[in-house]
């Protein structure tokens, strides 16, 4: 008489309860993130149509398309598939899906770069500084597909290791986004042509207070979105570098972070390109802000 069959290790129910719970959380995060991303695409479909078919196609528009409508979406959809569908080779799938991350980060950061150049009127030194930061972002992002590891446990794929070096991608991205925020805030504050106390400078930096009407509109149109992306980056870094957190949770914030950053960057670009900056009785793509820098240029 043969022994009764043991538990089937290929069935999800046979996995340890703690691992099942972690996988369930990851699936919820990824599927909800995908739903938000698709909703954003559908919600802005008309604006995207006007952006690509009613305006001259520029490099910035190519970055917009690459950021929100292709590479970022491919990255998010890929990891939703990774967490919900049985794949034959989990490590190969991990490398393929993560390969979209440098493209997504590069395109999104490029939109931020164009924003800085627009605010500074294309000043050469500013362009060189932020071009260098952009190269650093792309270089650090390439580490993600190289150093992230996965394996299969039964029918499911799980992340087994995310080394600390992978956190460099989010760290450099945070430095870049923070630099963009500070540079633009400083420019808008400098264009107010008045002395500020330290308290007023902090209020202007985070609330857009004590600025000219046009500068305040520029601030509200973009700066708060940069703050959101910076906070999202910090949360992503915290999970990567927390040793007590499961490897599955180390990278779980990366997908919402890519989605949020892409949505915010594209929203700012879309508003600048299609609607410009709205001020009562004023809607202009170009406006003189200072004696040294003649114009704000919409890319």
ChimeraX attribute file (.defattr): number of C-alpha atoms within 10 A of each C-alpha:
attribute: neighborCount
match mode: 1-to-1
recipient: residues
	/A:1	3
	/A:2	4
	/A:3	5
	/A:4	6
	/A:5	6
	/A:6	6
	/A:7	10
	/A:8	11
	/A:9	12
	/A:10	13
	/A:11	12
	/A:12	16
	/A:13	11
	/A:14	12
	/A:15	17
	/A:16	9
	/A:17	11
	/A:18	9
	/A:19	14
	/A:20	14
	/A:21	12
	/A:22	16
	/A:23	21
	/A:24	14
	/A:25	14
	/A:26	22
	/A:27	19
	/A:28	14
	/A:29	16
	/A:30	26
	/A:31	18
	/A:32	14
	/A:33	21
	/A:34	23
	/A:35	13
	/A:36	16
	/A:37	23
	/A:38	14
	/A:39	12
	/A:40	15
	/A:41	17
	/A:42	12
	/A:43	11
	/A:44	12
	/A:45	12
	/A:46	10
	/A:47	18
	/A:48	19
	/A:49	11
	/A:50	11
	/A:51	17
	/A:52	14
	/A:53	10
	/A:54	11
	/A:55	12
	/A:56	9
	/A:57	11
	/A:58	11
	/A:59	13
	/A:60	20
	/A:61	21
	/A:62	13
	/A:63	21
	/A:64	25
	/A:65	18
	/A:66	20
	/A:67	28
	/A:68	26
	/A:69	19
	/A:70	14
	/A:71	24
	/A:72	28
	/A:73	22
	/A:74	19
	/A:75	23
	/A:76	26
	/A:77	20
	/A:78	20
	/A:79	22
	/A:80	21
	/A:81	17
	/A:82	21
	/A:83	20
	/A:84	18
	/A:85	12
	/A:86	15
	/A:87	16
	/A:88	12
	/A:89	12
	/A:90	20
	/A:91	19
	/A:92	15
	/A:93	19
	/A:94	23
	/A:95	17
	/A:96	14
	/A:97	20
	/A:98	25
	/A:99	20
	/A:100	23
	/A:101	26
	/A:102	23
	/A:103	21
	/A:104	30
	/A:105	26
	/A:106	24
	/A:107	26
	/A:108	27
	/A:109	28
	/A:110	23
	/A:111	24
	/A:112	25
	/A:113	22
	/A:114	22
	/A:115	25
	/A:116	24
	/A:117	22
	/A:118	20
	/A:119	22
	/A:120	23
	/A:121	21
	/A:122	18
	/A:123	13
	/A:124	10
	/A:125	9
	/A:126	16
	/A:127	18
	/A:128	12
	/A:129	11
	/A:130	22
	/A:131	16
	/A:132	12
	/A:133	21
	/A:134	24
	/A:135	14
	/A:136	17
	/A:137	26
	/A:138	21
	/A:139	16
	/A:140	21
	/A:141	28
	/A:142	19
	/A:143	19
	/A:144	25
	/A:145	19
	/A:146	13
	/A:147	15
	/A:148	19
	/A:149	19
	/A:150	20
	/A:151	17
	/A:152	17
	/A:153	15
	/A:154	14
	/A:155	15
	/A:156	20
	/A:157	24
	/A:158	22
	/A:159	23
	/A:160	16
	/A:161	16
	/A:162	20
	/A:163	16
	/A:164	14
	/A:165	15
	/A:166	22
	/A:167	23
	/A:168	19
	/A:169	23
	/A:170	26
	/A:171	20
	/A:172	20
	/A:173	26
	/A:174	21
	/A:175	16
	/A:176	22
	/A:177	24
	/A:178	17
	/A:179	15
	/A:180	21
	/A:181	23
	/A:182	16
	/A:183	17
	/A:184	23
	/A:185	23
	/A:186	14
	/A:187	16
	/A:188	24
	/A:189	25
	/A:190	15
	/A:191	17
	/A:192	16
	/A:193	11
	/A:194	9
	/A:195	10
	/A:196	14
	/A:197	8
	/A:198	9
	/A:199	9
	/A:200	15
	/A:201	18
	/A:202	13
	/A:203	13
	/A:204	20
	/A:205	20
	/A:206	16
	/A:207	17
	/A:208	24
	/A:209	17
	/A:210	17
	/A:211	19
	/A:212	16
	/A:213	14
	/A:214	18
	/A:215	23
	/A:216	20
	/A:217	17
	/A:218	22
	/A:219	25
	/A:220	15
	/A:221	18
	/A:222	22
	/A:223	22
	/A:224	16
	/A:225	19
	/A:226	20
	/A:227	15
	/A:228	13
	/A:229	24
	/A:230	22
	/A:231	14
	/A:232	21
	/A:233	26
	/A:234	15
	/A:235	15
	/A:236	24
	/A:237	23
	/A:238	17
	/A:239	20
	/A:240	26
	/A:241	16
	/A:242	13
	/A:243	11
	/A:244	8
	/A:245	12
	/A:246	16
	/A:247	21
	/A:248	20
	/A:249	19
	/A:250	25
	/A:251	20
	/A:252	21
	/A:253	21
	/A:254	22
	/A:255	23
	/A:256	21
	/A:257	21
	/A:258	24
	/A:259	23
	/A:260	20
	/A:261	26
	/A:262	27
	/A:263	23
	/A:264	19
	/A:265	24
	/A:266	22
	/A:267	19
	/A:268	21
	/A:269	24
	/A:270	18
	/A:271	15
	/A:272	22
	/A:273	18
	/A:274	16
	/A:275	13
	/A:276	19
	/A:277	24
	/A:278	16
	/A:279	14
	/A:280	9
	/A:281	6
	/A:282	10
	/A:283	13
	/A:284	15
	/A:285	17
	/A:286	15
	/A:287	12
	/A:288	12
	/A:289	21
	/A:290	14
	/A:291	8
	/A:292	10
	/A:293	14
	/A:294	13
	/A:295	18
	/A:296	21
	/A:297	19
	/A:298	20
	/A:299	17
